């Protein structure tokens, strides 16, 4: 007997939601859409909802160039401006 190898999965924060296993990817995709409806996924605020901030990339590139680095590491570029808060404003 061949094992079923496709299933749908949604990660929301620390919670995971799964569909059953299916024989083909189309069936799993259909059930994934049903799962999205059951958990009201379209109403959940996600990182994707934050949008794209090109100014962040420009600022980081400027800081990288100013630092004189040539190693491709952007880690720690903001440290001279003070510690970045880990508190979520929401």
C-alpha positions as CSV (number, residue, x, y, z in Angstrom):
1,X,0.0,0.0,0.0
2,X,1.4,3.4,-1.1
3,X,1.7,6.0,1.7
4,X,0.0,9.3,1.2
5,X,2.6,12.0,1.0
6,X,0.9,15.4,0.7
7,X,-0.7,17.5,3.4
8,X,-1.4,21.2,4.1
9,X,0.1,23.1,7.0
10,X,-0.4,26.6,8.4
11,X,1.9,28.2,11.0
12,X,0.4,31.0,13.1
13,X,2.8,32.2,15.8
14,X,3.6,29.1,17.8
15,X,0.5,27.1,16.6
16,X,0.5,24.7,13.7
17,X,-2.6,23.6,11.8
18,X,-2.5,20.5,9.5
19,X,-4.8,18.9,7.0
20,X,-5.1,15.2,6.6
21,X,-2.6,13.4,4.2
22,X,-3.6,13.0,0.5
23,X,-2.5,11.1,-2.5
24,X,-1.9,14.1,-4.7
25,X,-0.9,17.7,-4.2
26,X,-4.1,19.1,-5.7
27,X,-6.3,17.4,-3.1
28,X,-4.0,18.7,-0.3
29,X,-4.1,22.2,-1.8
30,X,-7.9,22.2,-1.9
31,X,-8.0,21.0,1.8
32,X,-5.5,23.7,2.7
33,X,-7.8,26.4,1.4
34,X,-10.6,24.9,3.5
35,X,-8.4,24.9,6.5
36,X,-7.6,28.6,5.9
37,X,-11.3,29.3,5.9
38,X,-11.9,27.3,9.1
39,X,-9.3,29.2,11.1
40,X,-10.2,32.6,9.4
41,X,-6.6,32.9,8.2
42,X,-7.4,36.0,6.1
43,X,-8.2,37.9,9.3
44,X,-4.9,37.0,11.1
45,X,-2.3,39.7,11.0
46,X,0.9,38.3,9.6
47,X,4.4,39.6,8.8
48,X,3.4,39.8,5.2
49,X,0.8,42.4,6.2
50,X,3.7,44.7,7.4
51,X,4.6,45.4,3.8
52,X,7.9,46.2,2.3
53,X,10.1,49.0,3.6
54,X,12.8,49.9,1.0
55,X,14.1,52.7,3.2
56,X,15.3,50.0,5.6
57,X,17.5,48.4,3.0
58,X,18.8,51.8,1.9
59,X,19.7,52.7,5.5
60,X,21.4,49.4,6.1
61,X,23.4,49.6,2.9
62,X,24.5,53.2,3.8
63,X,25.6,52.0,7.2
64,X,27.5,49.1,5.7
65,X,29.3,51.3,3.2
66,X,30.2,53.8,6.0
67,X,31.6,51.0,8.2
68,X,34.2,50.1,5.6
69,X,33.3,46.4,5.8
70,X,33.9,44.2,2.8
71,X,32.8,40.9,4.3
72,X,29.1,41.1,3.4
73,X,28.1,40.9,7.1
74,X,25.5,43.4,8.1
75,X,25.3,42.1,11.7
76,X,25.8,44.8,14.4
77,X,25.7,47.8,12.2
78,X,23.1,49.5,14.4
79,X,25.1,48.9,17.6
80,X,26.8,52.3,17.6
81,X,23.3,53.9,17.6
82,X,22.4,52.0,20.8
83,X,20.6,48.8,21.6
84,X,17.6,47.9,19.6
85,X,14.5,47.2,21.7
86,X,13.0,43.7,21.6
87,X,9.6,45.0,22.8
88,X,6.8,44.6,20.3
89,X,4.8,47.8,20.3
90,X,1.5,45.9,19.9
